[in-house]
Amino acid sequence: MKVSGFRLERMDCSAEEQLVRLALDNVDGVDGLEFDLGERTVVVRHDTDGEAIEAALEALDLRMEPMPVVEETSLSERLDEATERRVLVVALVINAALFVAEFAAGVVSRSMGLLADALDMLADASVYALSLLAVGGSTLRKKRLAATSGYLQLGLAFFGLFEIARRFIVGEDPPDARTMIIVSLVALGGNIATMLMLRRAKSPEAHFQASWIFTANDMKVNGLVILSAIIVAITNNPAADLIAGAAIFIIVASGARRILKIAHA
């Protein structure tokens, strides 16, 4: 049995950890994985060619670099399927609820920033749902679920970008900045609650372990919406909201592209 280490510069949240797991699930001979999201690394125990593992990781476009494993790594045992399902269900419910709340608030307040943030929540929820449905399932089933999730996210992201372009051209009244700020703060609280719940698993091999960087990433998205809301309130101009929405939609589209790479590997 061999042990190989890799640093993935862009692997900074639990959703991307899930994508790495799905990608390596396509590689025969992989026996165990150990993640450190804080250091953005993954250690792989395998009895197959290391080049196949490197190829699978490179396809994710996470800026993969091999790294030496100084000491023999003792990988933790995977959690049992019942525990996996229970924690994934909680994470899914939180993200799905935040999606519904942000989407409804985005429609009412006419904020593309909130709608884009809602889609970001939906993207996270879809990864948890994908992992939940794939627990104990075949590789072919995982690929099909990944493809469905990826195409859905990509389609919604492109629709959002189209709507932003339309609003820039025809002009729109500024969104309700107060609603944007309040809902983004609620979403931030939900992100922190999810992170704390995932961290309690205390297993580097668990599919759903997150790090403080996970919260920091979502905080950046929430912060972007809050900042755009403040600018809208000051200028009475919707441009900041549209720009924030476009940036988030692009992030979601990039994540969907990575999912589709796995699905079609």
Buried (B, 14 or more C-beta within 10 A) or exposed (E): EBBBBBBBEBBBBBBBBBBBBBBBBBBEBBEBBBBBBEEBBBBBBBEBEEEBBBBBBEBBEBEBBEBEBEEEBEBBEBBEEEEBBEBBEBBBEBBBEBBEBBBBBBEEBBBBBBBBBBBBBBBBBBBBBBBBBBEEEEBEEBBBBBBBBBBBBBEBBBEBBEBBEEBBEEEBEBBBBEBBBBBBEBBBEBBBBBBEBBBEBEBBBBBBBBBEBBBBBBBEBBBBBBBBBBBBBEEEEBBBBBBBBBBBBBBBBBBBBBBBBBBEB
